[in-house]
Amino acid sequence: MSFIEKFGPVAGRILIALLFIPAGISKLGGFSGTVGYIASKGIPLPQVAAAGTIVVEIAVAAALLVGFKARYAALILGLFTLAAAVIFHNFWAVPAEQVMMQQINFFKNLAIVGGLLFVAAFGAGPLSLDSRGK
C-alpha cells in the first residue's frame, strides 16, 4: 500500500470535517442568528432546521472524521451540502452584485459533494473505525 493510499483518505476526511465541525460549533454558539438566517430563506420550522443542521455539521461530520459508518456519513453530508447549495447559494435569484460570490459558493459546494461521493463509493480508507478488523 502506497503512502497516499494509506494516508490520503484520512487527510481527506480531516479536511472535509474541518469545513463542517467548526461551522456547526459556530451555529451552536450563534443559534438565534442561525435561526434567523434560515427563516429568512422561508424554510419552515427554522429552529428545528437549525438544530438539525448543527447535528449534521457536528455529529455526522465527526463520524466522517473518524471513519465510523463513513459511507453513510458522506451521503448525509453530501445531501445536506447539495441542499445548502440550492437554498443558500442560489446565484440565479440574487441581485447582480451578489451573483459572483454566490456562484462561487454554489460550485464549491458541488465540489464538496463530489469529494463526499468518493467517500460514499470507496469508503473511509485504512486508517478509520470502519476498517477495524479488516
SEROLUM-880263 format. One record per residue: residue number from 1; x, y, z of N, C-alpha, C in turn. Coordinates in steps of 0.1 Angstrom, whole numbers, m for minus. Example, Ala and Ser with C-alpha at 12.3 -4.5 7.8 and 13.67 -1.06 7.14 Angstrom:
{n 1 | n.x 132 | n.y m57 | n.z 78 | ca.x 123 | ca.y m45 | ca.z 78 | c.x 132 | c.y m33 | c.z 78}
{n 2 | n.x 128 | n.y m22 | n.z 71 | ca.x 137 | ca.y m11 | ca.z 71 | c.x 129 | c.y 0 | c.z 79}
END
This chain:
{n 1 | n.x 9 | n.y m12 | n.z 0 | ca.x 0 | ca.y 0 | ca.z 0 | c.x 9 | c.y 12 | c.z 0}
{n 2 | n.x 6 | n.y 22 | n.z m9 | ca.x 14 | ca.y 34 | ca.z m10 | c.x 11 | c.y 43 | c.z 1}
{n 3 | n.x 20 | n.y 53 | n.z 3 | ca.x 18 | ca.y 64 | ca.z 13 | c.x 4 | c.y 71 | c.z 11}
{n 4 | n.x 1 | n.y 75 | n.z m2 | ca.x m11 | ca.y 82 | ca.z m5 | c.x m23 | c.y 73 | c.z m3}
{n 5 | n.x m22 | n.y 60 | n.z m6 | ca.x m34 | ca.y 51 | ca.z m3 | c.x m36 | c.y 50 | c.z 11}
{n 6 | n.x m26 | n.y 50 | n.z 20 | ca.x m28 | ca.y 48 | ca.z 34 | c.x m32 | c.y 61 | c.z 41}
{n 7 | n.x m26 | n.y 72 | n.z 38 | ca.x m28 | ca.y 85 | ca.z 45 | c.x m37 | c.y 95 | c.z 37}
{n 8 | n.x m39 | n.y 93 | n.z 24 | ca.x m48 | ca.y 102 | ca.z 17 | c.x m62 | c.y 102 | c.z 22}
{n 9 | n.x m68 | n.y 91 | n.z 24 | ca.x m82 | ca.y 91 | ca.z 28 | c.x m84 | c.y 98 | c.z 42}
{n 10 | n.x m75 | n.y 95 | n.z 51 | ca.x m77 | ca.y 102 | ca.z 65 | c.x m74 | c.y 117 | c.z 63}
{n 11 | n.x m65 | n.y 121 | n.z 55 | ca.x m62 | ca.y 135 | ca.z 53 | c.x m74 | c.y 142 | c.z 47}
{n 12 | n.x m80 | n.y 135 | n.z 37 | ca.x m92 | ca.y 140 | ca.z 31 | c.x m104 | c.y 141 | c.z 40}
{n 13 | n.x m106 | n.y 131 | n.z 49 | ca.x m116 | ca.y 132 | ca.z 59 | c.x m114 | c.y 143 | c.z 69}
{n 14 | n.x m102 | n.y 145 | n.z 73 | ca.x m99 | ca.y 156 | ca.z 82 | c.x m102 | c.y 170 | c.z 75}
{n 15 | n.x m98 | n.y 171 | n.z 63 | ca.x m100 | ca.y 184 | ca.z 56 | c.x m115 | c.y 187 | c.z 54}
{n 16 | n.x m123 | n.y 176 | n.z 51 | ca.x m137 | ca.y 178 | ca.z 49 | c.x m144 | c.y 182 | c.z 62}
{n 17 | n.x m140 | n.y 174 | n.z 73 | ca.x m145 | ca.y 177 | ca.z 86 | c.x m142 | c.y 191 | c.z 91}
{n 18 | n.x m131 | n.y 196 | n.z 87 | ca.x m127 | ca.y 210 | ca.z 91 | c.x m136 | c.y 220 | c.z 85}
{n 19 | n.x m144 | n.y 217 | n.z 75 | ca.x m154 | ca.y 226 | ca.z 69 | c.x m166 | c.y 226 | c.z 78}
{n 20 | n.x m171 | n.y 214 | n.z 82 | ca.x m183 | ca.y 212 | ca.z 88 | c.x m183 | c.y 214 | c.z 103}
{n 21 | n.x m174 | n.y 208 | n.z 110 | ca.x m174 | ca.y 209 | ca.z 125 | c.x m173 | c.y 223 | c.z 131}
{n 22 | n.x m164 | n.y 231 | n.z 127 | ca.x m163 | ca.y 245 | ca.z 132 | c.x m176 | c.y 253 | c.z 128}
{n 23 | n.x m181 | n.y 250 | n.z 116 | ca.x m194 | ca.y 257 | ca.z 112 | c.x m205 | c.y 253 | c.z 121}
{n 24 | n.x m206 | n.y 240 | n.z 125 | ca.x m217 | ca.y 236 | ca.z 134 | c.x m215 | c.y 242 | c.z 148}
{n 25 | n.x m203 | n.y 242 | n.z 153 | ca.x m200 | ca.y 248 | ca.z 166 | c.x m204 | c.y 263 | c.z 166}
{n 26 | n.x m200 | n.y 270 | n.z 155 | ca.x m204 | ca.y 284 | ca.z 154 | c.x m219 | c.y 286 | c.z 154}
{n 27 | n.x m226 | n.y 277 | n.z 147 | ca.x m241 | ca.y 278 | ca.z 147 | c.x m246 | c.y 276 | c.z 161}
{n 28 | n.x m240 | n.y 267 | n.z 168 | ca.x m245 | ca.y 264 | ca.z 181 | c.x m243 | c.y 276 | c.z 190}
{n 29 | n.x m232 | n.y 283 | n.z 189 | ca.x m229 | ca.y 295 | ca.z 197 | c.x m238 | c.y 307 | c.z 193}
{n 30 | n.x m242 | n.y 307 | n.z 180 | ca.x m250 | ca.y 318 | ca.z 175 | c.x m263 | c.y 313 | c.z 170}
{n 31 | n.x m270 | n.y 305 | n.z 179 | ca.x m282 | ca.y 298 | ca.z 175 | c.x m293 | c.y 307 | c.z 170}
{n 32 | n.x m295 | n.y 318 | n.z 177 | ca.x m306 | ca.y 327 | ca.z 172 | c.x m303 | c.y 333 | c.z 159}
{n 33 | n.x m291 | n.y 337 | n.z 156 | ca.x m287 | ca.y 342 | ca.z 143 | c.x m289 | c.y 332 | c.z 132}
{n 34 | n.x m285 | n.y 319 | n.z 135 | ca.x m287 | ca.y 308 | ca.z 126 | c.x m302 | c.y 306 | c.z 123}
{n 35 | n.x m310 | n.y 307 | n.z 133 | ca.x m325 | ca.y 305 | ca.z 131 | c.x m330 | c.y 317 | c.z 122}
{n 36 | n.x m325 | n.y 329 | n.z 125 | ca.x m330 | ca.y 340 | ca.z 117 | c.x m326 | c.y 339 | c.z 102}
{n 37 | n.x m313 | n.y 334 | n.z 100 | ca.x m309 | ca.y 333 | ca.z 86 | c.x m317 | c.y 322 | c.z 79}
{n 38 | n.x m319 | n.y 311 | n.z 86 | ca.x m327 | ca.y 300 | ca.z 80 | c.x m342 | c.y 305 | c.z 77}
{n 39 | n.x m347 | n.y 312 | n.z 87 | ca.x m361 | ca.y 318 | ca.z 85 | c.x m361 | c.y 327 | c.z 73}
{n 40 | n.x m351 | n.y 335 | n.z 71 | ca.x m350 | ca.y 345 | ca.z 60 | c.x m351 | c.y 338 | c.z 46}
{n 41 | n.x m348 | n.y 325 | n.z 46 | ca.x m349 | ca.y 318 | ca.z 33 | c.x m363 | c.y 311 | c.z 31}
{n 42 | n.x m372 | n.y 313 | n.z 41 | ca.x m385 | ca.y 308 | ca.z 40 | c.x m386 | c.y 293 | c.z 44}
{n 43 | n.x m377 | n.y 288 | n.z 51 | ca.x m377 | ca.y 274 | ca.z 55 | c.x m386 | c.y 273 | c.z 67}
{n 44 | n.x m396 | n.y 263 | n.z 67 | ca.x m405 | ca.y 262 | ca.z 78 | c.x m397 | c.y 256 | c.z 90}
{n 45 | n.x m403 | n.y 259 | n.z 102 | ca.x m397 | ca.y 254 | ca.z 114 | c.x m382 | c.y 257 | c.z 115}
{n 46 | n.x m378 | n.y 269 | n.z 114 | ca.x m364 | ca.y 273 | ca.z 114 | c.x m356 | c.y 268 | c.z 126}
{n 47 | n.x m362 | n.y 267 | n.z 138 | ca.x m355 | ca.y 262 | ca.z 150 | c.x m351 | c.y 248 | c.z 148}
{n 48 | n.x m361 | n.y 240 | n.z 143 | ca.x m358 | ca.y 226 | ca.z 140 | c.x m347 | c.y 224 | c.z 129}
{n 49 | n.x m348 | n.y 232 | n.z 119 | ca.x m338 | ca.y 231 | ca.z 108 | c.x m325 | c.y 235 | c.z 113}
{n 50 | n.x m324 | n.y 245 | n.z 122 | ca.x m311 | ca.y 249 | ca.z 128 | c.x m305 | c.y 238 | c.z 136}
{n 51 | n.x m314 | n.y 232 | n.z 145 | ca.x m309 | ca.y 221 | ca.z 153 | c.x m304 | c.y 209 | c.z 145}
{n 52 | n.x m312 | n.y 206 | n.z 134 | ca.x m308 | ca.y 195 | ca.z 125 | c.x m295 | c.y 198 | c.z 118}
{n 53 | n.x m293 | n.y 211 | n.z 114 | ca.x m281 | ca.y 215 | ca.z 108 | c.x m269 | c.y 213 | c.z 117}
{n 54 | n.x m271 | n.y 217 | n.z 130 | ca.x m260 | ca.y 216 | ca.z 139 | c.x m256 | c.y 201 | c.z 141}
{n 55 | n.x m266 | n.y 192 | n.z 142 | ca.x m264 | ca.y 178 | ca.z 144 | c.x m256 | c.y 173 | c.z 132}
{n 56 | n.x m260 | n.y 176 | n.z 120 | ca.x m253 | ca.y 171 | ca.z 108 | c.x m239 | c.y 176 | c.z 108}
{n 57 | n.x m237 | n.y 190 | n.z 110 | ca.x m224 | ca.y 195 | ca.z 109 | c.x m214 | c.y 191 | c.z 120}
{n 58 | n.x m219 | n.y 188 | n.z 131 | ca.x m210 | ca.y 183 | ca.z 142 | c.x m210 | c.y 168 | c.z 143}
{n 59 | n.x m221 | n.y 161 | n.z 145 | ca.x m221 | ca.y 147 | ca.z 148 | c.x m218 | c.y 139 | c.z 135}
{n 60 | n.x m225 | n.y 142 | n.z 124 | ca.x m222 | ca.y 134 | ca.z 112 | c.x m208 | c.y 137 | c.z 107}
{n 61 | n.x m204 | n.y 149 | n.z 107 | ca.x m190 | ca.y 152 | ca.z 103 | c.x m180 | c.y 145 | c.z 112}
{n 62 | n.x m183 | n.y 144 | n.z 125 | ca.x m174 | ca.y 137 | ca.z 134 | c.x m173 | c.y 122 | c.z 130}
{n 63 | n.x m184 | n.y 117 | n.z 127 | ca.x m184 | ca.y 103 | ca.z 122 | c.x m175 | c.y 101 | c.z 110}
{n 64 | n.x m177 | n.y 110 | n.z 100 | ca.x m168 | ca.y 110 | ca.z 89 | c.x m154 | c.y 112 | c.z 93}
{n 65 | n.x m151 | n.y 121 | n.z 101 | ca.x m137 | ca.y 123 | ca.z 106 | c.x m130 | c.y 111 | c.z 111}
{n 66 | n.x m137 | n.y 103 | n.z 119 | ca.x m131 | ca.y 91 | ca.z 125 | c.x m133 | c.y 79 | c.z 116}
{n 67 | n.x m141 | n.y 80 | n.z 106 | ca.x m143 | ca.y 69 | ca.z 97 | c.x m153 | c.y 59 | c.z 103}
{n 68 | n.x m163 | n.y 64 | n.z 110 | ca.x m173 | ca.y 55 | ca.z 115 | c.x m186 | c.y 56 | c.z 106}
{n 69 | n.x m190 | n.y 45 | n.z 100 | ca.x m201 | ca.y 45 | ca.z 91 | c.x m199 | c.y 56 | c.z 81}
{n 70 | n.x m187 | n.y 57 | n.z 76 | ca.x m183 | ca.y 69 | ca.z 68 | c.x m191 | c.y 70 | c.z 55}
{n 71 | n.x m194 | n.y 58 | n.z 49 | ca.x m202 | ca.y 59 | ca.z 36 | c.x m215 | c.y 66 | c.z 39}
{n 72 | n.x m222 | n.y 62 | n.z 50 | ca.x m235 | ca.y 68 | ca.z 53 | c.x m233 | c.y 83 | c.z 57}
{n 73 | n.x m223 | n.y 86 | n.z 65 | ca.x m220 | ca.y 100 | ca.z 69 | c.x m217 | c.y 108 | c.z 56}
{n 74 | n.x m210 | n.y 103 | n.z 47 | ca.x m207 | ca.y 110 | ca.z 35 | c.x m219 | c.y 113 | c.z 26}
{n 75 | n.x m228 | n.y 103 | n.z 26 | ca.x m241 | ca.y 105 | ca.z 18 | c.x m249 | c.y 116 | c.z 25}
{n 76 | n.x m250 | n.y 115 | n.z 38 | ca.x m258 | ca.y 125 | ca.z 46 | c.x m252 | c.y 139 | c.z 43}
{n 77 | n.x m239 | n.y 140 | n.z 45 | ca.x m233 | ca.y 153 | ca.z 43 | c.x m234 | c.y 158 | c.z 29}
{n 78 | n.x m233 | n.y 149 | n.z 20 | ca.x m235 | ca.y 153 | ca.z 5 | c.x m249 | c.y 158 | c.z 2}
{n 79 | n.x m259 | n.y 151 | n.z 7 | ca.x m273 | ca.y 156 | ca.z 5 | c.x m275 | c.y 170 | c.z 12}
{n 80 | n.x m269 | n.y 171 | n.z 24 | ca.x m270 | ca.y 183 | ca.z 32 | c.x m263 | c.y 195 | c.z 24}
{n 81 | n.x m252 | n.y 192 | n.z 19 | ca.x m244 | ca.y 202 | ca.z 12 | c.x m251 | c.y 206 | c.z m1}
{n 82 | n.x m256 | n.y 196 | n.z m8 | ca.x m264 | ca.y 199 | ca.z m21 | c.x m276 | c.y 208 | c.z m18}
{n 83 | n.x m283 | n.y 205 | n.z m7 | ca.x m295 | ca.y 213 | ca.z m3 | c.x m290 | c.y 227 | c.z 0}
{n 84 | n.x m279 | n.y 228 | n.z 8 | ca.x m274 | ca.y 241 | ca.z 12 | c.x m271 | c.y 249 | c.z m1}
{n 85 | n.x m265 | n.y 243 | n.z m11 | ca.x m261 | ca.y 250 | ca.z m23 | c.x m273 | c.y 256 | c.z m30}
{n 86 | n.x m283 | n.y 248 | n.z m31 | ca.x m295 | ca.y 252 | ca.z m38 | c.x m303 | c.y 263 | c.z m30}
{n 87 | n.x m304 | n.y 261 | n.z m17 | ca.x m312 | ca.y 270 | ca.z m9 | c.x m305 | c.y 283 | c.z m6}
{n 88 | n.x m292 | n.y 282 | n.z m2 | ca.x m285 | ca.y 294 | ca.z 4 | c.x m275 | c.y 300 | c.z m6}
{n 89 | n.x m272 | n.y 294 | n.z m17 | ca.x m263 | ca.y 299 | ca.z m27 | c.x m269 | c.y 300 | c.z m41}
{n 90 | n.x m282 | n.y 303 | n.z m41 | ca.x m290 | ca.y 304 | ca.z m54 | c.x m286 | c.y 316 | c.z m62}
{n 91 | n.x m275 | n.y 315 | n.z m68 | ca.x m269 | ca.y 327 | ca.z m76 | c.x m278 | c.y 332 | c.z m87}
{n 92 | n.x m287 | n.y 323 | n.z m92 | ca.x m296 | ca.y 327 | ca.z m102 | c.x m308 | c.y 336 | c.z m97}
{n 93 | n.x m309 | n.y 338 | n.z m84 | ca.x m320 | ca.y 346 | ca.z m79 | c.x m316 | c.y 357 | c.z m69}
{n 94 | n.x m303 | n.y 361 | n.z m71 | ca.x m298 | ca.y 372 | ca.z m62 | c.x m295 | c.y 384 | c.z m70}
{n 95 | n.x m294 | n.y 396 | n.z m63 | ca.x m290 | ca.y 408 | ca.z m70 | c.x m277 | c.y 406 | c.z m77}
{n 96 | n.x m275 | n.y 414 | n.z m88 | ca.x m263 | ca.y 413 | ca.z m96 | c.x m250 | c.y 413 | c.z m88}
{n 97 | n.x m250 | n.y 422 | n.z m78 | ca.x m237 | ca.y 424 | ca.z m71 | c.x m234 | c.y 411 | c.z m62}
{n 98 | n.x m243 | n.y 402 | n.z m60 | ca.x m241 | ca.y 390 | ca.z m52 | c.x m238 | c.y 378 | c.z m61}
{n 99 | n.x m241 | n.y 379 | n.z m74 | ca.x m240 | ca.y 367 | ca.z m82 | c.x m227 | c.y 360 | c.z m82}
{n 100 | n.x m216 | n.y 367 | n.z m83 | ca.x m203 | ca.y 360 | ca.z m84 | c.x m200 | c.y 353 | c.z m71}
{n 101 | n.x m202 | n.y 359 | n.z m59 | ca.x m199 | ca.y 353 | ca.z m47 | c.x m208 | c.y 340 | c.z m45}
{n 102 | n.x m221 | n.y 341 | n.z m48 | ca.x m230 | ca.y 330 | ca.z m46 | c.x m227 | c.y 319 | c.z m56}
{n 103 | n.x m223 | n.y 323 | n.z m68 | ca.x m220 | ca.y 313 | ca.z m78 | c.x m207 | c.y 305 | c.z m74}
{n 104 | n.x m197 | n.y 312 | n.z m69 | ca.x m185 | ca.y 305 | ca.z m64 | c.x m189 | c.y 295 | c.z m52}
{n 105 | n.x m197 | n.y 300 | n.z m43 | ca.x m201 | ca.y 291 | ca.z m32 | c.x m209 | c.y 280 | c.z m36}
{n 106 | n.x m218 | n.y 282 | n.z m46 | ca.x m226 | ca.y 271 | ca.z m51 | c.x m217 | c.y 260 | c.z m57}
{n 107 | n.x m208 | n.y 264 | n.z m66 | ca.x m200 | ca.y 254 | ca.z m72 | c.x m189 | c.y 248 | c.z m63}
{n 108 | n.x m185 | n.y 255 | n.z m53 | ca.x m177 | ca.y 250 | ca.z m42 | c.x m184 | c.y 239 | c.z m35}
{n 109 | n.x m197 | n.y 241 | n.z m32 | ca.x m205 | ca.y 231 | ca.z m25 | c.x m206 | c.y 219 | c.z m34}
{n 110 | n.x m208 | n.y 221 | n.z m47 | ca.x m209 | ca.y 209 | ca.z m56 | c.x m196 | c.y 201 | c.z m56}
{n 111 | n.x m185 | n.y 208 | n.z m56 | ca.x m172 | ca.y 201 | ca.z m55 | c.x m171 | c.y 193 | c.z m42}
{n 112 | n.x m175 | n.y 199 | n.z m31 | ca.x m175 | ca.y 191 | ca.z m18 | c.x m184 | c.y 179 | c.z m19}
{n 113 | n.x m196 | n.y 180 | n.z m25 | ca.x m204 | ca.y 169 | ca.z m28 | c.x m197 | c.y 158 | c.z m36}
{n 114 | n.x m189 | n.y 162 | n.z m46 | ca.x m181 | ca.y 153 | ca.z m53 | c.x m171 | c.y 145 | c.z m45}
{n 115 | n.x m164 | n.y 152 | n.z m36 | ca.x m155 | ca.y 145 | ca.z m27 | c.x m162 | c.y 136 | c.z m18}
{n 116 | n.x m174 | n.y 140 | n.z m13 | ca.x m181 | ca.y 131 | ca.z m4 | c.x m186 | c.y 119 | c.z m11}
{n 117 | n.x m189 | n.y 120 | n.z m24 | ca.x m194 | ca.y 109 | ca.z m32 | c.x m182 | c.y 98 | c.z m33}
{n 118 | n.x m170 | n.y 103 | n.z m34 | ca.x m158 | ca.y 94 | ca.z m34 | c.x m158 | c.y 86 | c.z m21}
{n 119 | n.x m160 | n.y 93 | n.z m10 | ca.x m160 | ca.y 85 | ca.z 3 | c.x m172 | c.y 76 | c.z 3}
{n 120 | n.x m183 | n.y 80 | n.z m1 | ca.x m195 | ca.y 71 | ca.z m2 | c.x m192 | c.y 59 | c.z m10}
{n 121 | n.x m185 | n.y 61 | n.z m21 | ca.x m183 | ca.y 50 | ca.z m31 | c.x m172 | c.y 40 | c.z m26}
{n 122 | n.x m161 | n.y 46 | n.z m21 | ca.x m149 | ca.y 38 | ca.z m18 | c.x m146 | c.y 36 | c.z m3}
{n 123 | n.x m154 | n.y 42 | n.z 6 | ca.x m152 | ca.y 40 | ca.z 20 | c.x m142 | c.y 50 | c.z 26}
{n 124 | n.x m140 | n.y 48 | n.z 39 | ca.x m132 | ca.y 57 | ca.z 47 | c.x m117 | c.y 55 | c.z 46}
{n 125 | n.x m112 | n.y 44 | n.z 40 | ca.x m98 | ca.y 41 | ca.z 39 | c.x m93 | c.y 33 | c.z 51}
{n 126 | n.x m80 | n.y 30 | n.z 50 | ca.x m74 | ca.y 21 | ca.z 60 | c.x m73 | c.y 26 | c.z 74}
{n 127 | n.x m71 | n.y 39 | n.z 76 | ca.x m70 | ca.y 45 | ca.z 90 | c.x m83 | c.y 50 | c.z 94}
{n 128 | n.x m93 | n.y 41 | n.z 97 | ca.x m106 | ca.y 45 | ca.z 101 | c.x m112 | c.y 34 | c.z 110}
{n 129 | n.x m123 | n.y 38 | n.z 117 | ca.x m130 | ca.y 29 | ca.z 125 | c.x m137 | c.y 18 | c.z 116}
{n 130 | n.x m141 | n.y 22 | n.z 104 | ca.x m147 | ca.y 12 | ca.z 95 | c.x m138 | c.y 1 | c.z 91}
{n 131 | n.x m125 | n.y 4 | n.z 91 | ca.x m115 | ca.y m6 | ca.z 87 | c.x m110 | c.y m15 | c.z 98}
{n 132 | n.x m115 | n.y m13 | n.z 110 | ca.x m110 | ca.y m22 | ca.z 121 | c.x m113 | c.y m37 | c.z 118}
{n 133 | n.x m104 | n.y m45 | n.z 120 | ca.x m106 | ca.y m59 | ca.z 118 | c.x m105 | c.y m64 | c.z 104}
{n 134 | n.x m102 | n.y m55 | n.z 95 | ca.x m101 | ca.y m59 | ca.z 81 | c.x m87 | c.y m62 | c.z 77}
END
